Amino acid sequence: MGLLDGKVAVVTGAGHGVGRGHAVQLAEAGAKVVVNDLGGSTTGEGADASVAQAVVDVITERGGSAVANASDVSSFDGARAMIDQAVDEFGRLDILVNNAGILRDRMIFNMDESDWDAVISVHLKGHFAPTRHACEYWRERSKASDEVNASVIHTGSAVGFLGNVGQTNYAAAKGGIGMFSIAVAQDMARYGVRSNCVAPSGSTRLLPTAGDAVVEPDEYEEYSAQDPGNVGPLVVWLASDLATSVSGQSFLSVAGTITHFNPWTAGTAVTVPGSDRRWHPAELAHAMETLVFKTRHPGLMGGMEFGGDSPFRAAMG
Ligand SMILES: NC(=O)c1ccc[n+]([C@@H]2O[C@H](COP(=O)([O-])OP(=O)(O)OC[C@H]3O[C@@H](n4cnc5c(N)ncnc54)[C@H](O)[C@@H]3O)[C@@H](O)[C@H]2O)c1
C-alpha cells in the first residue's frame, strides 16, 4: 500500500529538477501523475514535448502510471487543458503541485520589462492558472456531495521569504506565491482543499553553480545533499491523507532539514503618547528605535541582516 494509492496528481514543470523528483516520488507512493513540462530553456525560451514524455517513461518503467502534458502553465487555457487531462485520463484529481519556473536575474536598474513580465508570468500566473481550474473542479465535486480531500502544493523560495540581490522579479513572484498559497487555503477550506507552500533546494540546471553536471533526481544512486529529490518526501506527505489538518503553511526544505516559515506577522507596536492625536514626524525617530532596531529580522542568507548604526539615532542627534 502506498500513501497515495487511488489519488491523481498534476505536477507542473516536472521535466527536470525538483518537479521531476516530485513526479517520480508521487508515482512511487501510488499516485497516477500528469507530468507537465513546456520543455523550454531556463530563461523561458522554446518548447519541447519530449521533456515531459521522458519523465513519463521513467515512471512507467518503474511500474507507475503517468501521462505527459506540454502546456505552458502561464496560459489560462493551457492550464485548464492540463487539469481536464487529469480528469479525462484518470477519472479524478486530488493533488496539484505548482512547480514550473524560470529565472531572468538582473539588477533592478538593468531589468528589462520582458525579464519582469516573463518571470512574473511563469511563476505567479503559472501558479494562479492551474490552481484556479483545479479549485473550480474541486468546488463542483464538493457541491455535488462528493467527499473532497485535495492538496495543492505551491513552490516558493527562500528568496520569496527573504529577498536576494539581482532577483527583484523572482522575489516578487515567489513572495506573491507565498501569500497566494495562504489566500487559496482560506478560499478553499470549506471545500476540502488545503494549500501549502514549499521552498525547495537542490542542484538543478536553474542554478548557475550546477554547470553542465546536472543530475536529475531519479539518477542519483545514493543520498546527496545536492539532490533536488530530497524535497519529494515533504511533498508526498503534504499530498497524503496524513496531512489533512495542515493548510496555509510554508516550509523550506534543504537536504535533510525542513524549516517552518511563519507568514507576515505583526511585530512590535508603538502608540502615540497621550490620546486623540496623530504622530508628529519628528517624534517617530524614537518610535522607530523600538519598531525597527530592537526587532531586527534574524535573516537566513548572507547580506540579509540589517547592519550599522541606527539612522534614527543619528537623526535624533
Ligand atoms: N533548485 C533550487 O535550489 C530551487 C530553490 C528555490 C526555488 N526553486 C524553485 O523550484 C522550481 C523548480 O526549479 P528547478 O530548480 O527544479 O529548475 P528546473 O529548470 O530544473 O525545472 C523547472 C522546470 O519547469 C519547466 N517550465 C518552465 N517554464 C514552464 C512553463 N511556462 N510551463 C511549463 N513548464 C515550464 C522547465 O522546462 C523545467 O523543466 C522553480 O519554481 C524554482 O523557482 C528551486
The ligand as an SDF file (V2000), in Angstrom:
LIG
                    3D

 44 48  0  0  0  0  0  0  0  0999 V2000
   16.7200   24.3970   -7.2820 N   0  0  0  0  0  0  0  0  0  0  0  0
   16.6340   25.1670   -6.2200 C   0  0  0  0  0  0  0  0  0  0  0  0
   17.5220   25.1980   -5.3560 O   0  0  0  0  0  0  0  0  0  0  0  0
   15.3880   25.9980   -6.0140 C   0  0  0  0  0  0  0  0  0  0  0  0
   15.3690   26.8780   -4.9380 C   0  0  0  0  0  0  0  0  0  0  0  0
   14.2270   27.6380   -4.7150 C   0  0  0  0  0  0  0  0  0  0  0  0
   13.1350   27.5090   -5.5580 C   0  0  0  0  0  0  0  0  0  0  0  0
   13.2000   26.6560   -6.6380 N   0  0  0  0  0  0  0  0  0  0  0  0
   12.0070   26.5600   -7.4850 C   0  0  0  0  0  0  0  0  0  0  0  0
   11.7600   25.2060   -7.7780 O   0  0  0  0  0  0  0  0  0  0  0  0
   11.0750   25.1330   -9.0250 C   0  0  0  0  0  0  0  0  0  0  0  0
   11.7740   24.1260   -9.9100 C   0  0  0  0  0  0  0  0  0  0  0  0
   13.0580   24.6380  -10.2400 O   0  0  0  0  0  0  0  0  0  0  0  0
   14.2980   23.6990  -10.5840 P   0  0  0  0  0  0  0  0  0  0  0  0
   15.4450   24.2080   -9.7890 O   0  0  0  0  0  0  0  0  0  0  0  0
   13.9070   22.2780  -10.4770 O   0  0  0  0  0  0  0  0  0  0  0  0
   14.5460   24.1190  -12.1240 O   0  0  0  0  0  0  0  0  0  0  0  0
   14.4760   23.2700  -13.4840 P   0  0  0  0  0  0  0  0  0  0  0  0
   14.7930   24.2020  -14.5840 O   0  0  0  0  0  0  0  0  0  0  0  0
   15.2910   22.0300  -13.3430 O   0  0  0  0  0  0  0  0  0  0  0  0
   12.9300   22.8360  -13.5530 O   0  0  0  0  0  0  0  0  0  0  0  0
   11.9260   23.7530  -13.8910 C   0  0  0  0  0  0  0  0  0  0  0  0
   11.0360   23.1210  -14.9380 C   0  0  0  0  0  0  0  0  0  0  0  0
    9.9500   23.9960  -15.2410 O   0  0  0  0  0  0  0  0  0  0  0  0
    9.6990   23.9130  -16.6280 C   0  0  0  0  0  0  0  0  0  0  0  0
    9.0000   25.1180  -17.0890 N   0  0  0  0  0  0  0  0  0  0  0  0
    9.4980   26.3700  -17.1910 C   0  0  0  0  0  0  0  0  0  0  0  0
    8.5560   27.2130  -17.6640 N   0  0  0  0  0  0  0  0  0  0  0  0
    7.4430   26.4720  -17.8740 C   0  0  0  0  0  0  0  0  0  0  0  0
    6.1350   26.7790  -18.3270 C   0  0  0  0  0  0  0  0  0  0  0  0
    5.8050   28.0480  -18.6950 N   0  0  0  0  0  0  0  0  0  0  0  0
    5.2100   25.7990  -18.3880 N   0  0  0  0  0  0  0  0  0  0  0  0
    5.5340   24.5320  -18.0380 C   0  0  0  0  0  0  0  0  0  0  0  0
    6.7730   24.1750  -17.6090 N   0  0  0  0  0  0  0  0  0  0  0  0
    7.7150   25.1310  -17.5220 C   0  0  0  0  0  0  0  0  0  0  0  0
   11.0760   23.7790  -17.2510 C   0  0  0  0  0  0  0  0  0  0  0  0
   11.0160   23.2490  -18.5630 O   0  0  0  0  0  0  0  0  0  0  0  0
   11.7900   22.8700  -16.2550 C   0  0  0  0  0  0  0  0  0  0  0  0
   11.6910   21.5040  -16.6110 O   0  0  0  0  0  0  0  0  0  0  0  0
   11.0210   26.5500   -9.5970 C   0  0  0  0  0  0  0  0  0  0  0  0
    9.7840   27.1450   -9.2830 O   0  0  0  0  0  0  0  0  0  0  0  0
   12.1410   27.2340   -8.8400 C   0  0  0  0  0  0  0  0  0  0  0  0
   11.9670   28.6290   -8.7730 O   0  0  0  0  0  0  0  0  0  0  0  0
   14.2920   25.9100   -6.8820 C   0  0  0  0  0  0  0  0  0  0  0  0
  1  2  1  0
  2  3  2  0
  2  4  1  0
  4  5  1  0
  4 44  2  0
  5  6  2  0
  6  7  1  0
  7  8  2  0
  8  9  1  0
  8 44  1  0
  9 10  1  0
  9 42  1  0
 10 11  1  0
 11 12  1  0
 11 40  1  0
 12 13  1  0
 13 14  1  0
 14 15  2  0
 14 16  1  0
 14 17  1  0
 17 18  1  0
 18 19  2  0
 18 20  1  0
 18 21  1  0
 21 22  1  0
 22 23  1  0
 23 24  1  0
 23 38  1  0
 24 25  1  0
 25 26  1  0
 25 36  1  0
 26 27  1  0
 26 35  1  0
 27 28  2  0
 28 29  1  0
 29 30  1  0
 29 35  2  0
 30 31  1  0
 30 32  2  0
 32 33  1  0
 33 34  2  0
 34 35  1  0
 36 37  1  0
 36 38  1  0
 38 39  1  0
 40 41  1  0
 40 42  1  0
 42 43  1  0
M  CHG  2   8   1  16  -1
M  END
$$$$
